[in-house]
């Protein structure tokens, strides 16, 4: 059974930083594009960032560009999201996701991803 396990969420003041991690011990990790999504109360799940299988290519939502950094460690089967200059509108449950793909496109829609973690809460206070 494939499991994606997120960690690192919490409460932070606006302008602060948080780092999220996602471990995928049962996944054939280096064949998967990895992504991060988030969902605020009453809103749809939205794309945050994605990273290619090698880690050489990344894609970010405009709202987080230049503030968030996605990275991966294929040897450890982990993907990370470093979040800086956090804003109250970054509040939500953050989900790690994975999809097998042979193309170069980094998917940005939730329906494109096959595997999901349980989510970790990030709250940014003003």
N, C-alpha and C positions, 0 to 999 in steps of 0.2 A: 504494500500500500504506500502510495506516494504521500509524503508529508512535507509541507512547507511550514516552518516554525519561525514566526517573527518574534523579535524581542527589541527592547530599547525605548519603547514609548514612555510617555510620562507628561508631567506638567512643567511648562517653562514660560517665562515671561517673554513678552514681545521683544524682539531683538536678540534673543538668545539662540542657542544651538542644541540640537539633539542628533544622535546617531541611531539609526535603525539597522538591525541585522536580520537576515533570513537564512536559516539553515535548511538544507535539503538533503538529508543523509540517504534517502532511498531513491533519489532521482539520478538518472543518467545526466549529470549536470551540464557537462560541456557540450551537449547537443541541444541545449535549450536556450532560447532567448528568455531573459528574466526581466520582469517589470514590477513597478510599484504603482499602486492605485490608492485612492483615498475616497472616503465617503463621509460627508458631513450629515448631521441629522436632517431628515426631510429632503435630502438631495440625492441625485443619482451618483453612482460610483464614477469617478473620473480618473483619467490617466495622469500620472505624475512623471514617470521616467521609465526608460527601457535601456537595456544594454545587450549588445550582441554576444554571441557564443564565445568569441575570443576576448571580448572586453574592449576591443579597439573602436567600436562605434557606440554612440549613445544618442538618445533622443529625449527631449524634455518638453513638458508643457510650458507654454509661454509664461504662465504664472509663477513658475519656480526656476526658470532659467537664470543662471548666474547666482543663485542662492543655494540650490541643491546639487549634490554630486552623487551619482550612482557609480558603484564599482563592484567588481566580483573577484572571487578567489576560487578558481576552478579546483585547485588541489584540496581546498577545505569545503567545497560545495557550499559556498556562501555568497550572498549578495548583500551589499550594504547601501544605505542611503544616508548621506551626511546632509543635514539640514541646518543652514545658517540663516541669520537675519530673519528669524521666524516672525510671522504675522498672525494675528488672531484668525484670519481667514484660512490659515493652514490647519486649523483644528479639524479633527476627524479621526476615523478609524483608518489606519494604513494597512494595506494588504500587499503581500508579496504574491507574484504570479509567475507561471512558467508556461512556455509553449515550445513544442518542437517545430522547427522550421528549417528549410534548406535554402531559403531565399535570403536576401540582404535587407529586406524591409523589417523595421522594428515596429511591431504592431502597437497600436495605441487604443484599441477598443477592448473593453472587458470580454466581449464574446469571442475575441481572437485567442484568448488564453484558456488552457486546458486544466491547469492545476492552480490551486489557491491555498493560501494560508488562512488561519483563523482571524487574523487581524490584531493590531495593537493600537491602543488609543494614544493619540497625541492631542494635548490641549495647550493652546497658547493663550495666555491671559494678557489683557491690555493694560 
